[in-house]
Amino acid sequence: MPRTFGRSATACAVALAAVLAAAGCSSSSHDSTSPKRGSAPPAAGSQEVNAQPADKVRQGGTMKMAIQQWVSQWNFYQVDGTQGDGQSIVQQVEPNLFTFDAQGDSVLNKDFLVSAKVTSTSPQVVTYRLNPKAKWSDGRQLSWQDFATQWKALNGKDDRYLVADTSGYDQIASVTRGADDQEARITFRTPYADWQRLFRPLLPAPSIATPELFNKGWLAKIPITGNSWKVGSYDRTAQTVTTVPDPNWWGAKPKLDAIIYRALDASAQTDAYLNKEIDYTSAIQPEDYKRLSGAPGTDIRHGARWDEVHITFNGARGPLQDLRVRQAVDLAIDRKGLVEAFSKDLPFPVSPLGNHFFMPNQLGYHDNSGRWGTYDLAGAKQLLDQAGWKDNGAGKARTKDGKQLTLDYVLSAGSSSSATDQAQLVQAQLAQAGVDVRIRQVPANDYFEKYVNTGAFDLVSFRNVDAIFHTLLYSTFQAPKGQQVYGNYGRVTTPQIQQLLDQAAQTTDQARSNALYNQADTLLWEQVHSIELYQRPQILAVRKGLANFGASGLADWSYNTMGWTK
């Protein structure tokens, strides 16, 4: 179950059909239907989307996608709005000022912007010139006021706005009107290299102008839209959301007539695809790959995506508040074993991930895991002894002050079999150190909102995806402020980590910025904020005939050009 950052692709960004990222331990024989292992995973920039020119794509038709759960909070920036299914749909129907290409570079979206550039460097000023044709669904033109209102809601100065991430917006000194209402001037207090990630998507001012509107105005519905698509219907009973082209759209008309999103447990998606209830699904699990790769009318499409699988530790409650216990649990988890169990039947090798910010196929990647990326059961036991947890012998949980060393591993009921496999593997590994792991399966619709977001867990596993700008990860490691935890659900950080992240965000020299992120990463491993497992490959089963859609890697999907070939 992924958490997405700033991509406008639906299932891609949050992986509408993606499963809870986790390692698997089910056995699988290498028969003729097993994927053939290659020498290396897809390189950065690679994608398979059946790219076709517009004249090869027919007008009309419906596409059916799966989402992992029903969406209750539609505000992209609200603390409960970070679940990927909702964010992806919001990005389909709200303005995205920039899109990503195959290399992950930002490209000006001319449907919304005439221009956007740095017009001063001391102080840094970015001037946005809006397309005068661009309008919200309420008929109002996009304007500088939308920028100003979004900045005020997200800059962290008013804690009544329950914001998931203030980074970047808290570096802005002012948002002012330019030559007219369609020009916005953004002045930064300090240089900010990743300015193109801000206001993406841009939200309509009237719908986020007050804390009440920001926090509750997007519950159960998207109040105002501003893109080529709008929401046609929400059907809570059928668990479907349908988007349709907006007839008032000023740009190129979308090819499809509708996209239907249906909430399905991950375990049900392969059967749903084979029954033609959905038009694409993940094929990353060996058992699913075998069934899907031989299915009639199916393409298997690969790409290289920013997509990491990890286990988050909750340092704000119970035994894991003690750094020695977090470090002991870290050492007692065999990352290599988890990765090998997950990847043994994939078409290319997967290695343990050694960085919280960079993928192995990215410039700047360095394995900073050191001791904390290794499996060391003896070292784990020694740390637990030092922390005062008594060893009661093989097969028994350690105790301290009359309490057992027990951790809650929270798992979504809608997750895949591999997620359960990973939880059970971790449970077995930690038992060897005298740590009792209690696997708690919770309703899929409650998983993030009631458990992950609120810190009602000791261990939890999900994915962060599409953090192409490293500052998108700022909130993941940000120091909580009162009741605001941002994206740091385990509440683990240090002033030094925070300082390094602040410096990196203000550094426009790429090499220097990369070095600062790597310094912060080393400290994150030491503090055991989370255990990185692997970069998740992008392997999708897609209905033949679907064009401009699939494993897009670092790029966005184009909802206007995707459709069925003639």
C-alpha positions as CSV (number, residue, x, y, z in Angstrom):
1,M,0.0,0.0,0.0
2,P,1.9,3.0,-1.2
3,R,2.2,6.7,-0.2
4,T,2.8,8.9,-3.2
5,F,4.6,12.1,-3.7
6,G,3.6,14.6,-6.4
7,R,3.0,12.4,-9.5
8,S,-0.1,12.8,-11.6
9,A,-0.4,9.2,-12.6
10,T,-3.2,7.4,-11.1
11,A,-2.4,3.8,-10.5
12,C,1.2,4.6,-11.2
13,A,1.5,7.1,-8.5
14,V,-0.1,5.3,-5.8
15,A,-0.4,2.3,-7.6
16,L,-4.0,2.1,-7.9
17,A,-3.6,-1.6,-8.4
18,A,-0.6,-1.9,-6.4
19,V,-0.3,-4.1,-3.4
20,L,1.1,-3.5,0.0
21,A,4.8,-3.5,-0.7
22,A,6.4,-6.4,1.2
23,A,8.6,-9.4,0.7
24,G,7.2,-12.8,0.1
25,C,8.2,-16.2,1.2
26,S,5.9,-18.5,-0.8
27,S,7.7,-21.2,-2.8
28,S,7.6,-21.3,-6.5
29,S,9.2,-23.8,-9.0
30,H,11.1,-22.5,-12.0
31,D,8.9,-23.9,-14.7
32,S,8.1,-22.6,-18.2
33,T,5.8,-20.0,-16.9
34,S,8.3,-18.5,-14.4
35,P,9.8,-15.2,-15.5
36,K,13.2,-15.5,-17.1
37,R,15.8,-13.7,-15.0
38,G,17.9,-11.1,-16.7
39,S,21.1,-9.6,-15.7
40,A,19.9,-6.2,-14.4
41,P,16.8,-4.3,-13.4
42,P,15.4,-1.7,-15.8
43,A,17.6,1.4,-16.0
44,A,16.5,4.8,-14.9
45,G,14.4,6.4,-17.6
46,S,13.1,3.1,-19.0
47,Q,9.3,2.6,-19.5
48,E,6.9,0.5,-21.5
49,V,3.6,2.3,-22.2
50,N,2.8,1.3,-25.8
51,A,3.4,4.9,-26.9
52,Q,1.1,5.8,-29.9
53,P,0.3,9.0,-31.7
54,A,-3.1,10.5,-31.2
55,D,-4.4,9.4,-34.6
56,K,-3.7,5.8,-33.7
57,V,-5.9,6.0,-30.6
58,R,-9.7,5.8,-31.0
59,Q,-12.1,8.3,-29.5
60,G,-14.2,6.8,-26.8
61,G,-14.2,3.7,-24.6
62,T,-13.9,3.1,-20.9
63,M,-10.9,2.0,-18.8
64,K,-11.3,0.2,-15.5
65,M,-8.8,0.4,-12.7
66,A,-8.5,-1.0,-9.2
67,I,-7.8,1.1,-6.1
68,Q,-6.8,-0.4,-2.8
69,Q,-9.4,1.2,-0.6
70,W,-12.3,3.6,-0.5
71,V,-11.2,7.2,-0.3
72,S,-12.6,9.3,2.5
73,Q,-10.2,12.3,2.6
74,W,-9.7,13.9,-0.9
75,N,-7.5,16.9,0.2
76,F,-4.1,16.0,-1.3
77,Y,-2.3,18.1,1.4
78,Q,-4.3,17.2,4.5
79,V,-2.7,14.7,7.0
80,D,-5.2,12.0,6.2
81,G,-5.0,12.7,2.4
82,T,-1.7,11.1,1.7
83,Q,-3.0,7.7,0.7
84,G,-2.1,7.2,-2.9
85,D,-5.4,6.2,-4.4
86,G,-7.0,9.5,-3.5
87,Q,-4.0,11.5,-4.4
88,S,-3.7,10.0,-7.8
89,I,-7.4,10.8,-8.7
90,V,-7.0,14.3,-7.3
91,Q,-4.0,14.8,-9.6
92,Q,-6.1,13.7,-12.5
93,V,-8.8,16.3,-11.9
94,E,-6.8,19.3,-10.5
95,P,-4.2,21.4,-12.2
96,N,-0.7,20.0,-12.5
97,L,1.5,22.9,-13.4
98,F,4.4,20.6,-14.4
99,T,4.6,17.0,-15.6
100,F,7.5,14.6,-15.4
101,D,9.1,13.0,-18.4
102,A,10.8,9.6,-18.7
103,Q,14.0,11.0,-17.0
104,G,12.0,12.5,-14.1
105,D,12.6,16.0,-15.4
106,S,9.8,18.6,-14.9
107,V,8.1,19.9,-18.1
108,L,5.9,23.0,-18.2
109,N,2.3,22.1,-18.7
110,K,1.0,24.6,-21.2
111,D,-2.6,23.9,-20.5
112,F,-2.1,25.8,-17.3
113,L,1.1,27.8,-17.6
114,V,2.4,30.2,-20.2
115,S,5.7,30.4,-18.3
116,A,7.2,29.7,-14.9
117,K,10.8,30.7,-14.1
118,V,13.2,32.2,-11.6
119,T,13.1,35.9,-12.3
120,S,15.4,36.9,-9.4
121,T,18.1,35.1,-7.4
122,S,18.6,37.5,-4.5
123,P,16.1,36.9,-3.1
124,Q,14.9,34.0,-5.2
125,V,11.7,34.9,-7.0
126,V,9.7,32.6,-9.2
127,T,7.1,34.1,-11.5
128,Y,4.2,32.0,-12.8
129,R,2.2,33.2,-15.8
130,L,-1.1,31.3,-16.0
131,N,-2.8,30.3,-19.2
132,P,-5.8,32.8,-19.3
133,K,-8.0,30.0,-20.6
134,A,-7.5,27.9,-17.5
135,K,-10.6,27.9,-15.3
136,W,-12.0,26.0,-12.3
137,S,-15.2,24.1,-12.5
138,D,-17.0,26.9,-10.7
139,G,-16.2,29.2,-13.7
140,R,-13.5,31.2,-11.9
141,Q,-10.1,31.7,-13.7
142,L,-7.0,30.3,-12.1
143,S,-5.3,33.2,-10.4
144,W,-2.5,34.3,-8.1
145,Q,-5.0,34.1,-5.2
146,D,-5.0,30.3,-5.5
147,F,-1.3,30.3,-5.0
148,A,-1.5,32.7,-2.0
149,T,-4.3,30.7,-0.3
150,Q,-2.5,27.4,-0.8
151,W,0.7,28.9,0.6
152,K,-1.0,30.2,3.7
153,A,-2.6,26.9,4.4
154,L,0.6,24.9,3.9
155,N,3.3,27.1,5.4
156,G,2.9,25.7,8.9
157,K,2.1,29.0,10.7
158,D,-1.4,28.1,11.6
159,D,-1.6,24.7,13.3
160,R,-5.4,24.5,12.7
161,Y,-4.6,23.4,9.2
162,L,-3.8,19.7,9.6
163,V,-1.1,19.6,7.0
164,A,0.8,16.5,5.9
165,D,3.9,18.5,4.7
166,T,4.9,22.1,5.1
167,S,8.3,21.8,3.4
168,G,9.0,24.3,0.7
169,Y,6.0,26.3,1.5
170,D,7.6,27.3,4.8
171,Q,10.5,28.7,2.8
172,I,8.2,31.2,1.0
173,A,8.3,34.8,2.3
174,S,5.4,36.1,0.2
175,V,3.0,35.3,-2.6
176,T,1.9,38.5,-4.5
177,R,-0.1,39.6,-7.5
178,G,2.1,40.2,-10.6
179,A,1.1,42.2,-13.7
180,D,-2.5,41.0,-13.4
181,D,-4.6,38.3,-11.6
182,Q,-3.1,35.6,-13.8
183,E,0.5,36.3,-12.7
184,A,1.8,35.1,-9.3
185,R,5.1,36.1,-7.8
186,I,6.6,33.7,-5.3
187,T,9.4,35.2,-3.1
188,F,11.5,32.8,-1.1
189,R,13.3,33.6,2.2
190,T,16.2,31.3,1.2
191,P,17.1,29.6,-2.1
192,Y,14.9,26.6,-2.8
193,A,16.1,24.3,-5.6
194,D,13.0,22.2,-5.8
195,W,10.5,25.0,-6.4
196,Q,8.9,23.1,-9.3
197,R,7.5,20.5,-6.9
198,L,5.3,23.2,-5.2
199,F,1.7,23.9,-6.1
200,R,1.5,20.5,-7.7
201,P,-1.4,20.1,-7.8
202,L,-2.8,23.6,-7.4
203,L,-6.0,23.6,-5.4
204,P,-8.9,26.1,-5.7
205,A,-8.7,28.9,-3.1
206,P,-12.4,28.8,-2.0
207,S,-12.1,25.1,-1.0
208,I,-9.1,25.5,1.3
209,A,-9.4,29.1,2.5
210,T,-10.2,28.2,6.2
211,P,-9.0,25.4,8.5
212,E,-12.6,24.0,8.5
213,L,-12.7,23.9,4.7
214,F,-9.1,22.5,4.4
215,N,-9.7,19.7,7.0
216,K,-13.4,18.8,6.3
217,G,-14.4,20.3,3.0
218,W,-12.9,17.5,1.0
219,L,-14.4,14.6,3.0
220,A,-16.3,12.2,0.7
221,K,-16.0,14.5,-2.3
222,I,-13.7,16.8,-4.4
223,P,-15.5,20.2,-4.1
224,I,-14.1,22.0,-7.2
225,T,-12.0,20.6,-10.1
226,G,-9.8,22.3,-12.7
227,N,-8.4,19.8,-15.2
228,S,-9.5,18.0,-18.4
229,W,-11.3,15.4,-16.2
230,K,-13.9,15.7,-13.4
231,V,-15.5,13.3,-11.0
232,G,-18.7,12.0,-12.6
233,S,-19.9,9.9,-9.6
234,Y,-19.0,8.4,-6.2
235,D,-20.8,5.1,-5.4
236,R,-20.0,4.1,-1.9
237,T,-22.2,1.0,-2.2
238,A,-20.4,-0.3,-5.3
239,Q,-17.1,1.1,-4.1
240,T,-16.5,2.9,-7.4
241,V,-15.4,6.4,-8.4
242,T,-16.0,7.4,-12.0
243,T,-14.1,10.2,-13.7
244,V,-15.3,11.7,-17.0
245,P,-14.0,14.4,-19.4
246,D,-15.0,17.9,-18.4
247,P,-17.0,19.4,-21.4
248,N,-15.7,22.9,-20.4
249,W,-12.0,21.8,-20.8
250,W,-10.0,24.3,-22.9
251,G,-7.3,21.9,-24.2
252,A,-7.1,18.7,-26.2
253,K,-10.1,16.5,-25.6
254,P,-9.3,13.2,-23.7
255,K,-9.6,10.0,-25.8
256,L,-11.5,8.0,-23.2
257,D,-15.1,8.5,-22.2
258,A,-14.6,7.4,-18.6
259,I,-12.3,5.8,-16.1
260,I,-13.8,3.7,-13.4
261,Y,-11.9,3.1,-10.2
262,R,-13.1,0.2,-8.1
263,A,-11.9,-0.6,-4.5
264,L,-10.5,-4.1,-4.4
265,D,-8.3,-6.0,-2.0
266,A,-4.9,-6.7,-3.5
267,S,-5.5,-10.4,-3.3
268,A,-8.6,-10.0,-5.5
269,Q,-7.0,-8.0,-8.3
270,T,-5.5,-10.8,-10.4
271,D,-8.8,-12.6,-10.6
272,A,-10.5,-9.3,-11.4
273,Y,-8.1,-8.7,-14.2
274,L,-8.5,-12.2,-15.6
275,N,-12.3,-11.8,-15.4
276,K,-12.0,-8.5,-17.3
277,E,-13.3,-6.4,-14.4
278,I,-10.2,-4.2,-14.5
279,D,-7.8,-3.5,-17.4
280,Y,-4.4,-3.6,-15.6
281,T,-2.9,-5.0,-12.4
282,S,0.4,-5.6,-10.7
283,A,2.2,-8.7,-11.9
284,I,5.1,-8.6,-9.4
285,Q,4.1,-11.6,-7.3
286,P,5.5,-14.8,-8.7
287,E,2.1,-16.6,-8.5
288,D,0.4,-13.7,-10.2
289,Y,3.0,-13.4,-12.9
290,K,2.5,-17.0,-13.8
291,R,-1.2,-16.5,-14.3
292,L,-1.0,-13.1,-15.9
293,S,1.9,-13.5,-18.3
294,G,0.1,-16.3,-20.2
295,A,-3.3,-14.6,-20.1
296,P,-4.8,-14.0,-23.6
297,G,-4.7,-10.3,-24.7
298,T,-2.2,-9.3,-22.1
299,D,1.1,-7.4,-22.2
300,I,3.6,-7.5,-19.4
301,R,5.2,-4.0,-19.1
302,H,8.3,-3.0,-17.1
303,G,9.6,0.3,-15.9
304,A,12.0,1.9,-13.5
305,R,10.1,3.9,-10.9
306,W,11.1,5.7,-7.7
307,D,9.5,3.1,-5.4
308,E,10.9,1.9,-2.1
309,V,9.7,-0.7,0.3
310,H,10.5,-0.3,4.0
311,I,9.5,-1.0,7.6
312,T,8.7,2.0,9.7
313,F,9.5,1.9,13.5
314,N,7.4,3.8,16.0
315,G,9.9,5.6,18.3
316,A,7.1,7.4,20.2
317,R,5.6,4.5,22.2
318,G,6.5,1.3,23.9
319,P,9.8,-0.5,23.8
320,L,10.9,1.2,20.6
321,Q,11.2,4.5,22.3
322,D,14.6,3.2,23.4
323,L,17.2,3.6,20.6
324,R,19.0,0.4,21.8
325,V,15.8,-1.6,21.3
326,R,15.2,-0.1,17.8
327,Q,18.8,-0.9,16.9
328,A,18.4,-4.4,18.3
329,V,15.3,-5.1,16.3
330,D,17.1,-3.7,13.2
331,L,20.0,-6.1,13.6
332,A,17.7,-9.0,14.2
333,I,15.8,-8.5,10.9
334,D,17.5,-10.3,8.0
335,R,17.0,-7.8,5.1
336,K,18.8,-10.0,2.6
337,G,16.6,-12.9,3.5
338,L,13.4,-10.8,3.1
339,V,14.6,-9.5,-0.3
340,E,15.7,-12.9,-1.6
341,A,12.3,-14.4,-0.6
342,F,10.5,-11.7,-2.4
343,S,12.5,-11.5,-5.6
344,K,13.7,-15.1,-6.3
345,D,11.2,-15.5,-9.2
346,L,11.3,-12.0,-10.6
347,P,12.7,-11.5,-14.1
348,F,15.7,-9.5,-12.8
349,P,17.7,-9.4,-9.5
350,V,16.8,-7.2,-6.6
351,S,19.3,-6.1,-4.0
352,P,18.8,-4.6,-0.5
353,L,18.3,-0.9,-0.6
354,G,20.9,1.2,1.2
355,N,19.5,4.7,1.1
356,H,16.3,6.5,2.2
357,F,16.5,9.2,-0.5
358,F,18.1,7.7,-3.6
359,M,17.3,4.6,-5.7
360,P,20.2,2.4,-6.8
361,N,19.8,3.6,-10.4
362,Q,20.0,7.3,-9.5
363,L,22.9,9.6,-9.6
364,G,23.9,10.3,-5.9
365,Y,23.1,6.8,-4.6
366,H,25.3,5.5,-1.9
367,D,24.8,2.6,0.5
368,N,24.9,4.2,3.9
369,S,23.3,1.4,5.8
370,G,26.6,0.2,7.4
371,R,26.2,-1.9,10.5
372,W,22.5,-1.1,10.6
373,G,21.9,-2.8,7.2
374,T,23.5,-6.1,8.3
375,Y,22.0,-9.1,10.1
376,D,23.6,-9.6,13.5
377,L,21.6,-11.7,15.9
378,A,24.3,-11.8,18.5
379,G,24.6,-8.0,18.4
380,A,20.8,-7.7,18.7
381,K,20.8,-9.8,21.8
382,Q,23.6,-7.8,23.3
383,L,21.8,-4.5,22.8
384,L,18.6,-6.0,24.4
385,D,20.7,-7.1,27.4
386,Q,22.1,-3.6,27.7
387,A,18.5,-2.2,27.5
388,G,17.5,-4.3,30.5
389,W,15.3,-6.9,28.6
390,K,16.0,-10.3,30.3
391,D,16.6,-13.3,28.1
392,N,14.2,-16.1,29.2
393,G,15.6,-18.7,26.8
394,A,14.8,-20.0,23.4
395,G,11.2,-19.6,22.3
396,K,10.3,-17.2,25.1
397,A,9.8,-13.5,25.0
398,R,12.2,-11.3,26.9
399,T,10.9,-9.4,30.0
400,K,11.5,-6.2,31.8
401,D,9.8,-4.9,35.0
402,G,7.2,-7.7,34.6
403,K,6.3,-6.9,31.0
404,Q,7.0,-8.9,27.9
405,L,8.9,-7.4,24.9
406,T,6.0,-7.4,22.5
407,L,5.6,-5.4,19.3
408,D,2.5,-4.8,17.2
409,Y,3.1,-5.3,13.5
410,V,0.0,-3.7,11.9
411,L,-1.1,-5.1,8.5
412,S,-3.9,-4.1,6.2
413,A,-6.6,-6.7,5.6
414,G,-6.6,-5.7,2.0
415,S,-2.9,-6.4,1.4
416,S,-1.4,-9.2,-0.7
417,S,-0.2,-12.6,0.4
418,S,3.4,-11.3,0.2
419,A,2.6,-8.7,2.8
420,T,1.5,-11.4,5.2
421,D,4.5,-13.5,4.3
422,Q,6.8,-10.5,5.1
423,A,5.1,-9.9,8.5
424,Q,5.4,-13.6,9.3
425,L,9.1,-13.7,8.3
426,V,9.8,-10.7,10.5
427,Q,7.9,-12.3,13.3
428,A,10.0,-15.5,13.1
429,Q,13.3,-13.6,12.8
430,L,12.6,-11.4,15.8
431,A,11.5,-14.4,17.9
432,Q,15.1,-15.6,17.7
433,A,16.1,-12.5,19.6
434,G,13.3,-12.9,22.2
435,V,11.1,-10.2,20.7
436,D,7.4,-11.2,20.5
437,V,5.7,-9.8,17.4
438,R,1.9,-9.7,17.4
439,I,0.5,-9.3,13.8
440,R,-2.6,-7.2,13.9
441,Q,-4.7,-7.2,10.7
442,V,-6.9,-4.1,10.4
443,P,-9.6,-3.1,7.9
444,A,-8.1,-1.7,4.7
445,N,-10.1,1.5,4.8
446,D,-8.8,2.2,8.3
447,Y,-5.1,1.2,7.7
448,F,-3.6,4.7,7.1
449,E,-6.2,7.0,8.7
450,K,-6.7,5.1,12.0
451,Y,-3.4,3.3,12.4
452,V,-0.4,4.6,10.4
453,N,-1.3,8.3,10.6
454,T,-2.1,8.1,14.3
455,G,0.9,6.1,15.3
456,A,-1.2,3.1,16.5
457,F,1.6,0.6,15.7
458,D,5.1,-0.5,16.6
459,L,6.1,-1.8,13.1
460,V,4.4,-1.1,9.8
461,S,5.3,-1.6,6.2
462,F,4.2,0.4,3.2
463,R,5.8,2.1,0.2
464,N,7.0,5.6,-0.5
465,V,6.8,6.2,-4.3
466,D,7.6,9.0,-6.8
467,A,9.8,11.1,-4.5
468,I,11.7,12.3,-7.6
469,F,12.4,15.6,-5.8
470,H,14.2,14.7,-2.6
471,T,12.5,17.5,-0.7
472,L,9.2,15.5,-1.1
473,L,10.6,13.2,1.6
474,Y,11.3,16.1,4.0
475,S,8.0,15.5,6.0
476,T,8.8,11.8,6.3
477,F,11.8,12.7,8.5
478,Q,10.6,16.0,9.9
479,A,10.4,16.7,13.6
480,P,6.8,16.5,14.8
481,K,5.3,19.7,16.2
482,G,2.7,19.2,18.8
483,Q,-0.1,17.1,17.3
484,Q,1.4,17.7,13.8
485,V,3.5,14.6,12.8
486,Y,3.5,15.4,9.1
487,G,4.7,12.3,7.3
488,N,6.9,11.1,10.2
489,Y,4.5,8.5,11.5
490,G,7.1,6.9,13.7
491,R,8.2,10.3,15.1
492,V,11.9,9.4,14.9
493,T,14.4,12.2,14.1
494,T,17.1,14.4,15.6
495,P,18.0,18.1,15.4
496,Q,21.1,17.2,13.3
497,I,19.0,15.3,10.8
498,Q,16.5,18.2,10.6
499,Q,19.4,20.6,10.1
500,L,20.9,18.6,7.3
501,L,17.6,18.3,5.5
502,D,17.1,22.1,5.8
503,Q,20.5,22.7,4.4
504,A,20.0,20.3,1.5
505,A,16.7,21.9,0.6
506,Q,18.4,25.3,0.4
507,T,21.3,24.1,-1.6
508,T,21.1,24.7,-5.4
509,D,24.4,22.9,-6.1
510,Q,23.3,19.3,-6.9
511,A,26.6,17.6,-5.7
512,R,26.5,19.5,-2.4
513,S,22.8,18.7,-2.0
514,N,23.4,15.0,-2.6
515,A,26.2,14.9,-0.1
516,L,23.9,16.5,2.6
517,Y,21.2,14.0,1.9
518,N,23.7,11.2,2.2
519,Q,24.9,12.6,5.6
520,A,21.3,12.7,6.8
521,D,20.7,9.2,5.5
522,T,23.6,7.8,7.6
523,L,22.0,9.2,10.7
524,L,18.6,7.9,9.8
525,W,20.0,4.4,9.6
526,E,21.7,4.9,13.0
527,Q,18.5,6.2,14.6
528,V,16.5,3.4,13.0
529,H,13.8,5.6,11.7
530,S,12.9,2.8,9.2
531,I,14.6,-0.2,7.6
532,E,14.9,0.2,3.8
533,L,14.3,-3.2,2.1
534,Y,14.4,-2.8,-1.7
535,Q,13.5,-0.7,-4.8
536,R,10.3,-2.3,-5.9
537,P,10.3,-3.3,-9.6
538,Q,7.5,-2.0,-11.8
539,I,5.9,-5.0,-13.5
540,L,2.4,-4.6,-14.8
541,A,-0.1,-6.8,-16.7
542,V,-1.9,-4.5,-19.1
543,R,-4.7,-5.3,-21.6
544,K,-3.4,-5.4,-25.1
545,G,-4.6,-2.4,-27.1
546,L,-4.2,0.1,-24.3
547,A,-2.0,2.9,-25.6
548,N,0.1,5.5,-23.8
549,F,-0.4,3.6,-20.5
550,G,1.5,1.2,-18.3
551,A,4.9,1.0,-16.7
552,S,5.8,4.7,-17.1
553,G,8.8,4.6,-14.8
554,L,9.6,8.2,-13.7
555,A,7.1,9.8,-16.1
556,D,3.5,10.9,-15.7
557,W,0.7,9.3,-17.5
558,S,-1.2,11.5,-19.9
559,Y,-4.9,11.1,-19.2
560,N,-5.7,12.9,-22.5
561,T,-3.8,10.5,-24.7
562,M,-4.3,7.2,-23.0
563,G,-6.9,5.0,-24.6
564,W,-7.6,2.1,-26.9
565,T,-5.8,1.7,-30.2
566,K,-7.9,1.7,-33.4
